[in-house]
Amino acid sequence: MNIAEAVILGLVEGITEYLPVSSTGHLIIASSLLGLKGEEHKGAIDAFEIVVQGGAILAVMGLYWPRFVQMLRGMLGLDPAGLRLLLNIVIAFLPAAVIGVMIHSWIKAHLFFAGPVVAAMIVGGVYMLVVDEWRKGRFGGGRFHSAGKGVDDLTFIDALKIGSLQVLSMWPGTSRSMMTITGGMFCGLRPSAAAEFSFLLGMPTLLAATLKELYSNYKDHRDLGEPMFYEVLGGVPVLVGLLVAAVSAAFAVKWLVGFLNRHGLAPFGWYRVVVGLALAGLIVGGVVTIKPERAAERTVMGGSSK
């Protein structure tokens, strides 16, 4: 992987990670169009596509640093609201953490194929169009408006509901941000607050996924003698990709909050439908191939624990 390719993948990750459009689907398209999905480097690229999320983590830490200070003060007994926010994030994180450990390998082996990913992209788009109509009160009793709740108003039950919806995002192509933002809306959060809680919840979720991938890559290196992903792709391109992801994610996060308040979810819903159809066309044309990484296949057969 050269510097230009790292910049492109970093941009794709940073822009799409916190937008409800599926960073997985966009990274699959980008890396395939760049010719990086060949069998020789597939495992390394798959690992990079997860580890590059570290850039998105840095972006949220920088933008929402006062929130992290507030939670730290809460842990020290100096800020009740900060402690409640921390507990809400922990509660919302647990469903995906527990269930993810149980079914991660199964998902990789059975859902990381063209059909499930394309279906998730398109169905997710339709889902957001429906939620946006509900949010505007056009059917189903939706009563959401700009004067909705803020992050500090979330209850523990609200956090559990949002976390339960996040479990659905483990289906490749679904989008973690889509499920957590809409979950926040169902709990009565205004768009900016739903997005903010989604960003904060993304921290432990993305960090856990990144650390797990790093450990799995190291384990394959130690047990099977396979090179680390950065040895295959190059240390400098990997670092550049992380930095670009951090900067672009920061801009995307700042932009998303205002966009949701002005336009809602519908534009993202239509976008997902179009991208899903385009992805289907690329797959049929043989330009993009989606299949489990080899390490995941070994897991099903009783090999590596990755």
C-alpha positions in Angstrom: 0.0 0.0 0.0 1.4 3.3 -1.0 0.9 6.8 0.6 -1.8 7.8 -1.8 -3.8 4.6 -1.2 -3.4 5.1 2.6 -4.7 8.7 2.3 -7.8 7.5 0.3 -8.6 4.8 2.8 -8.0 7.1 5.7 -10.4 9.7 4.2 -13.0 7.0 3.6 -12.8 5.7 7.1 -12.7 9.1 8.7 -15.6 10.5 6.7 -17.9 7.5 7.0 -17.2 6.1 10.5 -19.6 8.4 12.3 -22.0 9.0 9.5 -24.9 6.5 9.3 -23.7 5.1 5.9 -21.6 2.1 6.8 -17.8 2.6 6.9 -17.4 -1.1 6.2 -19.3 -0.9 2.9 -17.4 2.2 1.8 -14.0 0.7 2.7 -14.8 -2.5 0.8 -15.6 -0.5 -2.3 -12.5 1.8 -1.9 -10.0 -0.9 -1.3 -11.4 -3.0 -4.1 -11.3 -0.2 -6.6 -7.7 0.5 -5.6 -6.9 -3.2 -6.3 -5.9 -3.9 -2.7 -8.2 -6.9 -2.1 -6.1 -9.5 -3.8 -5.4 -12.7 -1.9 -1.8 -11.8 -1.3 -2.6 -8.7 0.9 -6.2 -9.4 1.8 -5.6 -10.3 5.5 -3.4 -7.2 6.0 -5.9 -4.9 4.3 -8.8 -6.4 6.4 -6.7 -5.7 9.5 -5.9 -2.2 8.5 -9.6 -1.4 7.8 -10.3 -2.1 11.4 -7.2 -0.6 13.0 -7.6 2.6 11.0 -10.6 3.2 13.3 -8.0 4.4 15.8 -8.0 7.7 13.9 -11.7 8.1 14.4 -11.2 7.5 18.1 -8.7 10.2 18.4 -11.0 12.7 16.6 -13.8 12.2 19.1 -11.4 12.4 22.0 -10.2 15.7 20.8 -13.6 17.2 20.0 -15.4 15.9 23.1 -12.5 16.2 25.6 -14.7 18.2 28.1 -17.1 15.2 28.2 -14.2 12.9 29.1 -13.1 15.3 31.8 -16.7 15.3 33.1 -16.8 11.5 33.2 -13.4 11.4 35.0 -14.7 13.9 37.6 -17.8 11.7 37.9 -15.6 8.7 38.7 -14.0 10.8 41.5 -17.3 11.7 42.9 -17.1 15.3 41.8 -19.7 15.4 39.1 -23.0 13.3 39.4 -23.9 14.1 35.8 -20.5 12.9 34.6 -20.9 9.6 36.5 -24.4 9.1 35.1 -23.0 9.7 31.5 -20.2 7.2 32.1 -22.6 4.6 33.4 -24.9 5.1 30.5 -22.0 4.6 28.0 -21.0 1.4 29.9 -24.6 0.1 29.9 -25.0 0.9 26.2 -21.7 -0.8 25.3 -22.3 -4.1 27.2 -24.9 -5.7 24.8 -22.6 -5.5 21.8 -19.5 -6.4 23.8 -21.1 -9.5 25.3 -22.9 -10.7 22.2 -20.0 -9.7 19.9 -17.6 -12.0 21.7 -20.1 -14.9 21.2 -20.9 -14.4 17.5 -18.0 -12.4 16.0 -16.5 -15.4 14.2 -19.9 -16.7 13.0 -20.7 -13.3 11.6 -17.4 -13.1 9.7 -17.9 -16.6 8.3 -21.6 -16.4 7.4 -22.5 -12.7 6.8 -19.4 -11.2 5.3 -20.6 -12.0 1.7 -22.0 -9.9 -1.1 -25.7 -10.6 -0.5 -25.8 -9.8 3.2 -23.7 -6.7 2.9 -25.7 -5.3 -0.1 -28.9 -6.1 1.7 -27.8 -4.3 4.8 -26.9 -1.2 2.9 -30.2 -1.0 1.1 -32.5 -2.1 4.0 -30.6 0.3 6.2 -31.4 3.1 3.8 -35.1 2.3 3.8 -35.0 2.0 7.6 -33.7 5.5 7.9 -36.3 6.9 5.5 -39.0 5.3 7.7 -37.4 6.6 10.9 -37.2 10.1 9.5 -40.9 10.1 8.5 -41.7 8.9 12.1 -39.5 11.5 13.6 -41.5 14.2 11.7 -44.7 12.8 13.2 -46.2 11.7 9.9 -47.1 8.2 11.2 -46.6 5.9 14.1 -47.0 8.6 16.8 -43.6 10.1 16.3 -43.2 13.2 18.4 -39.6 14.0 18.1 -38.6 17.7 17.6 -35.8 20.1 18.2 -36.7 20.5 21.9 -36.0 16.8 22.7 -33.8 15.5 25.4 -30.1 16.1 25.8 -27.4 13.5 26.5 -27.6 14.4 30.3 -31.3 13.4 30.3 -30.7 9.8 29.2 -31.9 7.2 31.7 -30.2 3.8 32.2 -33.1 2.2 30.4 -32.6 4.5 27.4 -28.9 3.6 27.3 -29.8 -0.1 27.3 -32.2 0.4 24.4 -29.6 2.2 22.4 -27.0 -0.5 23.2 -29.4 -3.2 22.2 -29.9 -1.6 18.8 -26.1 -1.3 18.4 -26.0 -5.1 18.4 -27.7 -5.1 15.0 -24.8 -3.1 13.6 -22.6 -6.2 13.8 -24.2 -7.3 10.6 -21.7 -6.1 8.0 -22.9 -3.0 6.1 -25.5 -2.0 8.7 -23.6 1.0 10.3 -23.1 1.4 14.0 -23.8 5.1 13.8 -27.1 4.5 12.1 -28.4 2.2 14.8 -27.1 4.3 17.8 -28.3 7.6 16.3 -31.8 6.3 15.5 -31.8 4.5 18.9 -31.2 7.9 20.6 -34.0 9.4 18.6 -36.4 6.6 19.7 -35.4 7.6 23.3 -36.4 11.2 22.6 -33.0 12.7 22.0 -32.8 15.7 19.7 -30.6 15.0 16.6 -27.5 16.7 17.9 -27.7 14.8 21.3 -28.4 11.5 19.5 -25.3 12.1 17.4 -23.2 13.1 20.4 -24.1 10.0 22.4 -23.4 7.9 19.3 -19.9 9.5 19.1 -19.2 8.9 22.8 -20.5 5.3 22.6 -18.3 4.7 19.6 -15.2 5.2 21.7 -15.2 1.9 23.7 -16.8 0.1 20.8 -14.2 1.1 18.2 -11.4 0.7 20.8 -12.4 -2.8 21.6 -12.6 -3.8 17.9 -9.2 -2.2 17.2 -7.5 -3.8 20.2 -9.0 -7.2 19.3 -7.8 -7.0 15.7 -4.3 -6.0 16.9 -4.2 -8.9 19.2 -5.5 -11.3 16.6 -3.0 -10.1 14.1 -0.2 -10.5 16.6 -1.4 -14.0 17.6 -1.3 -15.1 13.9 2.2 -13.6 13.7 3.3 -15.5 16.9 1.6 -18.8 16.3 1.5 -19.1 12.5 4.5 -17.0 11.5 2.4 -14.6 9.4 3.8 -11.0 9.1 2.1 -8.2 11.0 -0.3 -6.2 8.8 2.0 -3.1 9.0 4.9 -5.2 7.8 3.0 -6.1 4.7 1.5 -2.7 4.0 4.4 -0.5 5.3 4.6 1.4 8.6 4.5 4.9 7.1 1.4 4.3 5.0 -0.4 2.8 8.0 0.5 5.8 10.1 -0.6 8.2 7.4 -3.9 6.5 7.1 -4.5 6.8 10.8 -3.7 10.5 10.8 -5.8 11.2 7.8 -8.7 9.3 9.4 -8.4 11.3 12.6 -8.5 14.7 10.8 -11.3 13.8 8.4 -13.4 12.2 11.2 -13.1 15.4 13.2 -14.5 17.4 10.2 -17.2 14.8 9.6 -18.3 14.8 13.2 -18.6 18.6 13.4 -20.5 18.6 10.1 -22.9 15.8 11.0 -24.4 17.5 14.0 -25.5 20.5 12.1 -26.7 18.5 9.1 -28.9 16.3 11.2 -30.5 19.2 12.9 -31.3 20.8 9.5 -32.1 17.9 7.3 -32.7 14.8 9.4 -31.9 11.2 8.3 -33.6 11.1 4.9 -30.6 12.2 2.8 -28.5 9.4 4.3 -31.2 6.9 3.7 -31.4 7.7 0.0 -27.6 7.8 -0.2 -27.4 4.3 1.3 -29.9 2.9 -1.2 -27.9 4.4 -4.1 -24.6 3.1 -2.8 -26.1 -0.3 -2.1 -27.3 -0.6 -5.7 -23.9 0.6 -6.9 -22.1 -1.9 -4.8 -24.4 -4.7 -6.2 -23.5 -3.5 -9.7 -19.8 -3.6 -8.9 -20.1 -7.1 -7.5 -22.0 -8.4 -10.5 -19.4 -6.8 -12.7 -16.6 -8.5 -10.9 -15.0 -5.3 -9.7 -15.7 -5.9 -6.0 -15.4 -9.2 -4.2 -16.7 -9.7 -0.7 -15.8 -12.8 1.3 -14.6 -13.6 4.8 -10.9 -13.1 5.6 -8.9 -16.3 5.7 -8.4 -16.1 9.4 -12.1 -16.1 10.0 -12.5 -19.2 7.8 -9.8 -20.9 9.9 -11.9 -20.1 13.0 -14.9 -22.0 11.7 -12.7 -25.0 10.9 -11.3 -25.0 14.4 -8.0 -23.4 13.7 -6.9 -19.9 14.7 -8.9 -18.2 17.5 -9.1 -15.0 15.4 
